[in-house]
Amino acid sequence: MAVVMAVLNGPLNFNPCNTVEPWYVKPASTLVQFQLSYFVPLLPPFSQKIHQSEHEGHVKIDKVLVAAEVLLQNGNQETRNITHARLKEIKSSWEETCTYIIHCHSRIEWVWLHWSEYLKAYEEFEMWLVSVCRSLEPDVELQLGVKEKLWQVDNQRVLLSDVQNQALLLERLVDEAAALYNRIQDPSVDQDAQERLQLAYNSIRDKAEERLLVLQKMAEEHQMHQRDVLKFQAWLVSKTKELNTLTETEDTAENKLRALQVREVHPSHMTSGRDR
């Protein structure tokens, strides 16, 4: 949980990929560790205890009814009237108590269920953040061939696509945090914590987009350079052929030089004439 805790407890301008020390190894705060690792596991047994109290209440009510039955059978009219009135009050109070027990039990079950789902999504997001940050940490390799650079571009596109797809998971995570905060007002899922998660994701996304642009530019420049080299090589081969052709002809050096100069001034004309 250290990753998300570092995000939740960091500054609002926290950038996980720009820290000197790996941000994903920073320890969580004691408060949040207590809230997440200690409080949540206690919810099921606490909920079970409340649920069991309903059974204990029914047992006590049964004892009251047995005692009241004795008074109703053996007491005078005044005693019976008082007993009926007290029974009515007790039953009303017990029904109200049962309602509170059910409500409290349901509320705790809801909190426990949503905490569990939140922590699961929380850990998945944490692991993903660590993985992407590690992928973005190495510097871009410059001394590569064009094929390797294009391969880097393709890999970065896949990474960026994964980052963009994680936006849906983050949205669910933030929504779940907001729902939990509305129920329990826990500071570890408050508005600031939600914003820090969003900012951490935005930082990862921006860095992935920036890296893709850099890799694309490098690959395009390499391809352009490669095309220029091929064009130059083709030109060099054609000129070598022309020079060899002139060298093989029987003529004076002055005439050969003049012919070569003409070819330089009118290359297309000489080529078309030769073709004819």
Backbone hydrogen bonds, N-H to C=O, Kabsch-Sander energy under -0.5 kcal/mol:
donor,donor_aa,acceptor,acceptor_aa,energy
5,M,1,M,-2.2
6,A,2,A,-2.3
7,V,3,V,-1.9
8,L,4,V,-3.2
9,N,5,M,-2.4
10,G,6,A,-0.6
10,G,7,V,-0.7
14,F,11,P,-1.7
18,N,15,N,-1.5
23,W,16,P,-0.6
25,V,22,P,-1.5
26,K,23,W,-1.1
33,Q,29,S,-2.4
34,F,30,T,-2.2
35,Q,31,L,-2.3
36,L,32,V,-2.7
37,S,33,Q,-2.6
38,Y,33,Q,-0.6
38,Y,34,F,-1.5
39,F,34,F,-2.0
40,V,35,Q,-0.8
42,L,38,Y,-0.7
42,L,39,F,-0.9
43,L,39,F,-0.6
43,L,40,V,-1.5
46,F,42,L,-1.9
47,S,43,L,-3.0
48,Q,44,P,-2.5
49,K,45,P,-2.1
50,I,46,F,-2.0
51,H,47,S,-2.4
52,Q,48,Q,-2.4
53,S,49,K,-1.5
54,E,50,I,-0.8
54,E,51,H,-0.8
55,H,51,H,-0.7
56,E,52,Q,-1.9
57,G,53,S,-2.2
58,H,54,E,-2.1
59,V,55,H,-2.0
60,K,56,E,-2.0
61,I,57,G,-2.6
62,D,58,H,-2.4
63,K,59,V,-1.8
64,V,60,K,-2.2
65,L,61,I,-2.6
66,V,62,D,-2.2
67,A,63,K,-2.3
68,A,64,V,-2.6
69,E,65,L,-2.2
70,V,66,V,-1.4
71,L,67,A,-1.5
72,L,68,A,-2.6
73,Q,69,E,-1.7
74,N,70,V,-2.3
75,G,71,L,-2.3
80,R,76,N,-2.7
81,N,77,Q,-2.6
82,I,78,E,-2.5
83,T,79,T,-2.8
84,H,80,R,-2.7
85,A,81,N,-2.3
86,R,82,I,-2.7
87,L,83,T,-2.8
88,K,84,H,-2.3
89,E,85,A,-2.0
90,I,86,R,-2.8
91,K,87,L,-2.9
92,S,88,K,-2.2
93,S,89,E,-2.6
94,W,90,I,-2.7
95,E,91,K,-2.6
96,E,92,S,-2.1
97,T,93,S,-2.5
98,C,94,W,-2.9
99,T,95,E,-2.0
100,Y,96,E,-2.1
101,I,97,T,-2.7
102,I,98,C,-2.7
103,H,99,T,-2.6
104,C,100,Y,-3.1
105,H,101,I,-3.0
106,S,102,I,-2.8
107,R,103,H,-2.5
108,I,104,C,-2.6
109,E,105,H,-2.5
110,W,106,S,-2.5
111,V,107,R,-2.6
112,W,108,I,-2.9
113,L,109,E,-2.7
114,H,110,W,-2.9
115,W,111,V,-2.8
116,S,112,W,-2.4
117,E,113,L,-2.4
118,Y,114,H,-2.7
119,L,115,W,-3.1
120,K,116,S,-2.1
121,A,117,E,-2.4
122,Y,118,Y,-2.9
123,E,119,L,-2.6
124,E,120,K,-2.1
125,F,121,A,-2.5
126,E,122,Y,-2.2
127,M,123,E,-2.7
128,W,124,E,-2.1
129,L,125,F,-2.6
130,V,126,E,-2.3
131,S,127,M,-2.3
132,V,128,W,-2.7
133,C,129,L,-2.6
134,R,130,V,-2.2
135,S,131,S,-1.7
136,L,132,V,-1.9
137,E,133,C,-1.1
144,L,142,L,-2.0
149,K,145,G,-2.2
150,L,146,V,-2.4
151,W,147,K,-2.1
152,Q,148,E,-2.2
153,V,149,K,-2.1
154,D,150,L,-2.3
155,N,151,W,-2.4
156,Q,152,Q,-2.4
157,R,153,V,-2.2
158,V,154,D,-2.0
159,L,155,N,-2.2
160,L,156,Q,-2.8
161,S,157,R,-2.5
162,D,158,V,-2.1
163,V,159,L,-2.3
164,Q,160,L,-2.6
165,N,161,S,-2.2
166,Q,162,D,-1.5
167,A,164,Q,-1.1
168,L,165,N,-1.1
169,L,165,N,-0.6
170,L,166,Q,-2.5
171,E,167,A,-2.3
172,R,168,L,-2.2
173,L,169,L,-2.4
174,V,170,L,-2.8
175,D,171,E,-2.4
176,E,172,R,-2.5
177,A,173,L,-2.2
178,A,174,V,-2.4
179,A,175,D,-2.4
180,L,176,E,-2.4
181,Y,177,A,-2.5
182,N,178,A,-2.2
183,R,179,A,-1.3
184,I,180,L,-3.0
185,Q,181,Y,-2.1
189,V,186,D,-1.7
190,D,187,P,-1.2
194,Q,190,D,-2.2
195,E,191,Q,-2.4
196,R,192,D,-2.2
197,L,193,A,-1.9
198,Q,194,Q,-2.0
199,L,195,E,-2.8
200,A,196,R,-2.4
201,Y,197,L,-2.2
202,N,198,Q,-2.7
203,S,199,L,-2.3
204,I,200,A,-1.8
205,R,201,Y,-2.9
206,D,202,N,-2.9
207,K,203,S,-2.1
208,A,204,I,-2.3
209,E,205,R,-2.5
210,E,206,D,-2.6
211,R,207,K,-2.4
212,L,208,A,-2.0
213,L,209,E,-2.1
214,V,210,E,-2.1
215,L,211,R,-2.6
216,Q,212,L,-2.7
217,K,213,L,-2.4
218,M,214,V,-2.3
219,A,215,L,-2.4
220,E,216,Q,-2.7
221,E,217,K,-2.6
222,H,218,M,-2.1
223,Q,219,A,-2.4
224,M,220,E,-2.6
225,H,221,E,-2.4
226,Q,222,H,-2.5
227,R,223,Q,-2.4
228,D,224,M,-2.4
229,V,225,H,-2.4
230,L,226,Q,-2.2
231,K,227,R,-2.5
232,F,228,D,-2.5
233,Q,229,V,-2.6
234,A,230,L,-2.4
235,W,231,K,-2.4
236,L,232,F,-2.7
237,V,233,Q,-2.3
238,S,234,A,-2.2
239,K,235,W,-2.4
240,T,236,L,-2.1
241,K,237,V,-2.2
242,E,238,S,-2.1
243,L,239,K,-2.5
244,N,240,T,-2.3
245,T,241,K,-2.3
246,L,242,E,-2.4
247,T,243,L,-2.2
248,E,244,N,-1.7
249,T,245,T,-0.8
249,T,246,L,-0.6
251,D,249,T,-1.1
256,K,252,T,-2.3
257,L,253,A,-2.2
258,R,254,E,-2.2
259,A,255,N,-2.6
260,L,256,K,-2.2
261,Q,257,L,-2.2
262,V,258,R,-2.2
263,R,259,A,-2.1
264,E,260,L,-1.6
265,V,261,Q,-1.9
266,H,262,V,-3.2
270,M,266,H,-2.1
271,T,267,P,-2.0
272,S,268,S,-2.5
273,G,269,H,-2.4
274,R,270,M,-2.3
275,D,271,T,-2.2
276,R,272,S,-1.9
